Amino acid sequence: MRYSSFARRLVPVLIVCSGPATRASSQATPPAGMAAVESARSADCVGEIAAVADLNTKAAPYARRLQRIRALAGAVALEDTSSVAPMDTLDALERDVRDWFEKDESLATRIVAGDSALVTQRDQAREAIKKRLQDEMTSVTAEAQGKLTEADSVQSAALPCQNAIFVRPAVLEACKTGSGPLCAAARLSPDSAAKVSPFRFVNQADDLWDVQEMKPWTDPVPLQRAADGSMILPRTAARTRHGNIVVAVALAPMIRDRAEMDSTQIAEFEANLDSLGYAFDHPDFVMAPAMEIQASVPAPVGNENLYLLHFGDVANPDVIWSMKAGDGGVIQSSFPATAKLLDRLKAGDALSFTAVQVPEGSTEGTPIYSLTLLNLNQARAATTLLGYMQSGDLNKDFKALVPPKGGGGS
């Protein structure tokens, strides 16, 4: 795939959009199909959330067992029983751990007294109890997976319900034949629900269109390691929400392993960096400034069949990404950014996410709804992050955290 097509990720590009969009920032009337789609989502989520709650109940004993095994393993590693006392003598594993502590203390005392020949015996006993703990953890995990075979399908079915705002009357109607946590929360008064429930509600579907949240572009930080050893890439991101439509866009370096790419792809990444004047010469990895998109969208509410990310007015958009609309759900995509795109970000030009209905064979479409990301702090954050990439500081920091293996490359 050529770099230009990889960078843009476009399905056939619209020349013009006819008709006004329902703008997120305008408090305009919601799309005609929004109420039906969101009411159906709320009703469906009664059963899906109940299924997740039931799954969590079934999984709880396994989770508690694994947590206890991890605590016992930590006590062995630290040679300290205070964090796991008292031990359950009716549990075979805990008896084994207790016995190991008693024997280990005896061996340690004898070694200190001068019986150094026991060092190997003590090391072997330590490895044996560690293996015993690991085997038990593996066994519990396998048993849980065997008995909770529905976990993946249940969690997948509940994805549209995650972080959603629900239509209370639709939930209560579904609760006439269903039950579960969502039903219990919907029956609470709004004040009580706000204090104790993890779920949010509106009193009618059209009220969703009045729920708006906008977060400005975040300040980027240099490349660094997290506490767990994973790498935190520098990035700046903005997020907007309109009802249950949530869109987040980020600018970040895309770093890929050369070993997983062919020579053409590597050459395209390097040619792009050369054209931008950016420095990144790690022999084992390539880099490109990239855009990342994550959007949670409902099922089509106005026969939309295309999503656009663009600069400018929806009537004549400068499209930088597009994707065919499906049945709703979470969209995730990333692509290397062009020089023009980066210049517009640094200029503070606002990005919009628009759902469009395009007749087959046409280059014109009707916008169904459009959300514009807040461009507050965009120019400063993008300029700072791109300067970090262009100057070579990202290159230097990455080499410090991931030293070259000495292989080929630039």
C-alpha positions in Angstrom: 0.0 0.0 0.0 1.4 3.4 -1.0 2.1 5.8 1.8 -0.3 8.4 0.4 -3.3 6.1 0.6 -2.1 4.8 4.0 -1.8 8.3 5.3 -5.3 9.4 4.3 -7.4 6.3 4.9 -10.1 7.6 2.6 -13.1 5.9 1.0 -14.4 7.9 -2.0 -14.1 11.5 -1.1 -17.1 13.9 -1.2 -16.8 17.0 -3.2 -19.6 18.8 -1.4 -22.2 18.2 1.3 -25.6 19.6 0.5 -27.8 20.9 3.3 -27.1 22.0 6.8 -25.8 19.6 9.4 -27.2 19.3 12.9 -24.3 20.8 14.7 -23.2 19.6 18.1 -22.5 23.2 19.3 -25.8 24.6 18.1 -28.3 22.9 20.5 -30.4 22.2 17.4 -33.0 19.6 17.0 -31.5 16.1 17.2 -31.6 13.9 14.1 -35.0 12.4 13.5 -33.9 8.8 14.2 -31.9 9.5 17.4 -34.8 9.0 19.8 -35.7 5.6 18.5 -32.1 4.4 18.3 -31.2 5.5 21.8 -34.4 4.2 23.3 -33.7 0.8 21.8 -30.1 0.9 23.1 -31.4 1.7 26.6 -33.9 -1.2 26.5 -31.3 -3.6 25.2 -28.8 -2.6 27.8 -31.1 -3.8 30.6 -30.4 -7.4 29.7 -26.8 -6.9 28.7 -25.8 -5.2 31.9 -27.7 -7.8 33.9 -25.7 -10.5 32.1 -22.4 -8.7 32.9 -23.5 -8.5 36.6 -24.3 -12.2 36.6 -20.9 -13.0 35.0 -19.1 -10.8 37.6 -20.9 -12.8 40.4 -19.8 -16.1 38.9 -16.3 -14.8 38.5 -15.9 -13.3 41.9 -14.8 -16.5 43.7 -12.1 -17.0 41.1 -11.0 -13.4 41.4 -10.8 -13.6 45.2 -8.8 -16.8 44.9 -6.3 -15.4 42.4 -5.9 -12.3 44.6 -5.1 -14.4 47.6 -2.6 -16.5 45.6 -0.9 -13.3 44.5 -0.8 -12.1 48.1 0.8 -15.4 49.2 3.4 -15.2 46.4 4.2 -11.6 47.5 4.7 -12.8 51.1 7.1 -15.5 49.9 9.0 -13.1 47.9 9.4 -10.7 50.8 9.8 -13.5 53.4 7.1 -11.8 55.5 3.8 -13.3 56.6 2.4 -10.1 58.1 0.4 -9.1 55.0 -1.3 -12.6 54.7 -1.9 -13.5 58.4 -3.7 -15.4 59.6 -3.4 -18.3 57.2 -6.3 -20.6 56.6 -5.1 -24.0 57.9 -8.1 -25.7 56.1 -6.7 -24.6 52.8 -4.0 -27.0 51.4 -2.1 -24.2 49.6 -2.0 -22.0 52.6 -0.9 -24.9 54.8 2.0 -25.5 52.3 3.0 -21.9 52.4 2.8 -21.9 56.3 5.0 -25.0 56.4 7.5 -23.5 54.0 7.9 -20.4 56.2 8.5 -22.5 59.2 11.0 -24.7 57.5 12.7 -21.8 55.8 13.1 -20.0 59.1 14.7 -23.1 60.6 17.1 -23.5 57.6 18.0 -19.8 57.7 18.9 -20.1 61.4 21.1 -23.2 60.8 22.9 -21.5 57.9 23.6 -18.4 60.0 25.0 -20.8 62.6 27.5 -22.1 60.1 25.8 -24.9 58.2 26.4 -23.5 54.7 25.7 -26.8 53.0 22.0 -26.1 53.6 22.0 -23.1 51.2 21.1 -25.3 48.2 18.4 -27.1 50.1 16.9 -23.8 51.1 17.0 -22.4 47.5 15.3 -25.6 46.2 12.6 -25.3 48.8 12.0 -21.7 47.8 11.7 -22.6 44.1 9.3 -25.4 45.0 6.9 -23.2 46.9 7.0 -20.6 44.1 6.2 -23.3 41.6 3.4 -24.6 43.8 1.9 -21.1 43.9 2.2 -20.6 40.1 0.7 -24.0 39.4 -2.3 -23.1 41.6 -2.7 -19.8 39.8 -2.7 -21.6 36.5 -5.2 -24.1 37.7 -7.6 -21.5 39.0 -7.3 -19.5 35.8 -8.0 -22.5 33.6 -11.0 -23.5 35.8 -12.4 -20.0 35.5 -12.0 -19.9 31.7 -13.6 -23.3 31.5 -16.7 -22.4 33.5 -17.1 -18.8 32.2 -17.1 -19.7 28.5 -19.7 -17.0 27.9 -17.5 -14.2 29.2 -16.2 -12.9 25.8 -19.7 -12.9 24.2 -21.3 -11.2 27.2 -18.7 -8.5 27.4 -18.8 -7.9 23.7 -22.6 -7.6 23.7 -22.4 -5.0 26.5 -19.9 -2.8 24.7 -22.7 -0.4 23.5 -23.7 0.1 27.1 -20.3 1.2 28.4 -20.3 4.8 29.5 -23.7 5.3 27.8 -26.3 7.7 29.0 -29.7 5.9 29.2 -33.3 6.9 28.5 -35.1 6.3 31.8 -38.6 5.6 30.4 -37.2 3.0 27.9 -35.2 1.3 30.7 -38.3 1.2 33.0 -40.4 -0.3 30.3 -37.8 -3.0 29.6 -37.6 -3.6 33.4 -41.2 -4.8 33.4 -39.9 -8.1 32.1 -36.2 -7.7 33.1 -34.1 -7.0 36.1 -30.6 -6.1 37.2 -28.4 -3.1 38.2 -29.7 -0.8 35.5 -33.3 -1.4 36.6 -32.4 -0.7 40.2 -30.7 2.5 39.2 -33.5 3.7 37.0 -36.0 3.4 39.8 -34.0 5.7 42.1 -34.9 9.4 42.2 -32.5 11.5 40.0 -30.8 13.0 43.1 -30.2 9.5 44.7 -29.1 8.0 41.4 -26.5 10.8 40.9 -25.0 10.1 44.3 -24.9 6.3 44.4 -25.4 4.9 40.8 -22.7 4.5 38.2 -25.3 5.0 35.5 -26.6 8.3 34.0 -30.1 8.9 32.7 -32.2 11.4 30.8 -36.0 11.6 31.1 -36.6 11.5 27.4 -34.5 10.5 24.4 -34.4 14.0 22.9 -32.7 15.3 26.1 -29.6 13.4 25.1 -28.9 16.0 22.5 -28.5 18.6 25.3 -25.7 16.6 27.0 -22.5 18.1 25.7 -18.9 17.7 27.1 -15.9 19.3 25.5 -12.3 18.9 26.6 -9.5 21.1 25.1 -6.3 19.7 23.7 -4.0 18.4 26.4 -0.4 19.4 27.0 2.1 16.8 25.7 4.8 15.4 27.9 8.2 13.9 26.8 8.5 10.1 26.2 8.7 8.2 29.5 8.3 4.9 31.2 5.3 4.1 33.3 5.6 2.5 36.7 4.8 -0.9 35.2 7.6 -0.5 32.7 5.4 0.2 29.7 6.2 3.2 27.4 4.1 6.4 27.5 4.3 8.1 24.1 4.1 11.9 24.0 0.7 13.0 22.7 -1.9 15.7 22.7 -5.6 14.9 22.5 -9.0 16.6 22.5 -12.4 15.0 23.2 -16.0 15.9 22.7 -19.3 14.3 23.6 -22.8 15.0 22.3 -25.3 12.6 23.9 -23.9 9.1 23.3 -21.7 10.2 20.4 -18.2 10.5 21.8 -15.2 11.5 19.6 -11.5 11.7 20.7 -8.7 12.8 18.4 -5.0 12.7 19.2 -1.7 13.7 17.7 1.2 11.4 18.6 4.2 9.7 17.1 3.5 6.3 15.4 6.5 4.1 16.1 6.8 0.8 14.3 9.3 -2.1 14.4 11.3 -2.4 11.2 11.2 -6.2 11.5 7.5 -6.1 11.0 7.6 -4.0 7.8 8.7 -4.6 4.3 11.3 -2.5 2.6 8.7 -0.4 0.7 6.9 0.6 3.9 10.2 1.5 5.6 11.2 3.6 2.6 7.8 5.4 2.7 8.1 6.3 6.4 11.7 7.5 5.9 10.8 9.6 2.8 7.9 11.1 4.8 10.2 12.1 7.6 12.7 13.6 5.2 10.0 15.7 3.5 8.9 17.0 7.0 12.5 17.6 8.1 12.1 15.4 11.2 14.9 13.5 12.8 14.5 9.8 13.8 17.2 7.4 12.9 16.7 4.5 15.3 18.1 1.4 13.4 15.3 -0.9 14.8 12.2 1.4 14.5 10.6 4.0 12.2 8.4 6.9 13.2 5.8 9.2 11.7 3.7 11.9 13.2 0.2 10.4 13.3 -3.4 11.1 14.0 -5.4 8.8 16.2 -9.2 8.7 16.2 -11.6 6.9 18.6 -15.3 7.4 18.2 -18.3 5.8 19.9 -21.3 6.2 17.6 -24.9 4.9 17.7 -26.5 2.9 15.0 -27.4 5.1 12.0 -29.9 7.7 13.1 -30.5 9.3 9.7 -29.3 6.7 7.2 -25.8 7.9 7.4 -23.3 5.6 5.6 -20.1 7.6 5.9 -18.1 9.2 8.7 -15.7 12.1 8.0 -13.0 13.8 10.0 -12.3 17.2 8.4 -11.2 20.8 8.7 -13.6 23.6 7.6 -17.3 23.9 7.2 -19.2 20.7 6.5 -20.6 22.2 3.3 -17.1 22.1 1.8 -15.0 19.9 4.1 -11.2 19.4 3.8 -11.4 15.7 4.6 -8.4 14.0 6.3 -10.1 10.7 7.1 -13.2 8.8 6.3 -14.8 5.5 7.1 -18.0 3.7 6.0 -20.6 3.7 8.7 -21.7 0.4 10.1 -24.2 -0.7 12.8 -22.7 1.6 15.5 -20.1 0.9 18.1 -16.5 1.9 18.7 -14.3 3.1 15.8 -10.6 3.2 16.2 -8.1 4.3 13.6 -4.6 5.8 13.2 -2.7 7.1 10.2 0.5 9.1 9.4 -0.2 12.8 9.1 0.6 14.8 6.0 2.5 18.1 6.2 -0.7 20.0 5.3 -2.6 18.4 8.2 0.2 19.2 10.6 0.3 22.8 9.5 -3.5 23.2 10.0 -3.2 21.7 13.5 -0.4 24.1 14.4 -2.6 27.0 13.0 -5.4 26.0 15.4 -7.9 25.1 12.7 -10.7 23.1 14.3 -11.4 19.5 13.4 -15.0 18.2 13.0 -16.5 14.7 13.0 -19.5 14.4 10.6 -21.9 11.6 9.8 -23.0 11.9 6.2 -25.7 10.1 4.0 -24.3 9.6 0.5 -26.5 8.1 -2.2 -24.8 5.3 -4.1 -22.8 6.6 -7.0 -23.0 10.2 -5.9 -20.3 12.6 -4.9 -22.7 14.7 -2.9 -24.0 13.9 0.6 -26.3 15.2 3.3 -24.8 15.7 6.7 -26.8 14.1 9.5 -24.9 15.4 12.5 -21.5 17.0 13.1 -19.4 17.5 16.2 -16.6 20.1 16.3 -13.7 19.5 18.6 -12.8 22.4 20.8 -9.5 24.0 19.5 -8.6 25.5 22.8 -4.8 24.9 23.3 -4.6 23.1 20.0 -2.0 25.3 18.3 0.3 25.5 21.3 0.1 21.8 22.1 0.6 20.7 18.5 3.5 23.0 18.0 5.2 21.8 21.2 4.8 18.1 20.3 5.8 18.5 16.7 8.9 20.5 17.8 9.8 17.7 20.2 9.7 15.2 17.2 11.4 17.5 14.7 14.3 18.6 16.9 15.5 15.1 17.5 14.7 15.1 21.2 12.1 12.3 20.7 14.8 10.3 18.8 17.3 10.8 21.6 14.8 9.9 24.4 13.6 6.8 22.5 17.1 5.5 22.0 17.8 6.0 25.7 14.7 3.9 26.6 15.1 1.4 23.8 18.8 1.1 22.9 19.6 0.0 19.4 20.2 -3.7 18.9 23.0 -3.0 16.4 21.0 -4.1 13.4 20.6 -2.5 10.0 18.4 0.5 9.1 19.2 4.1 8.8 
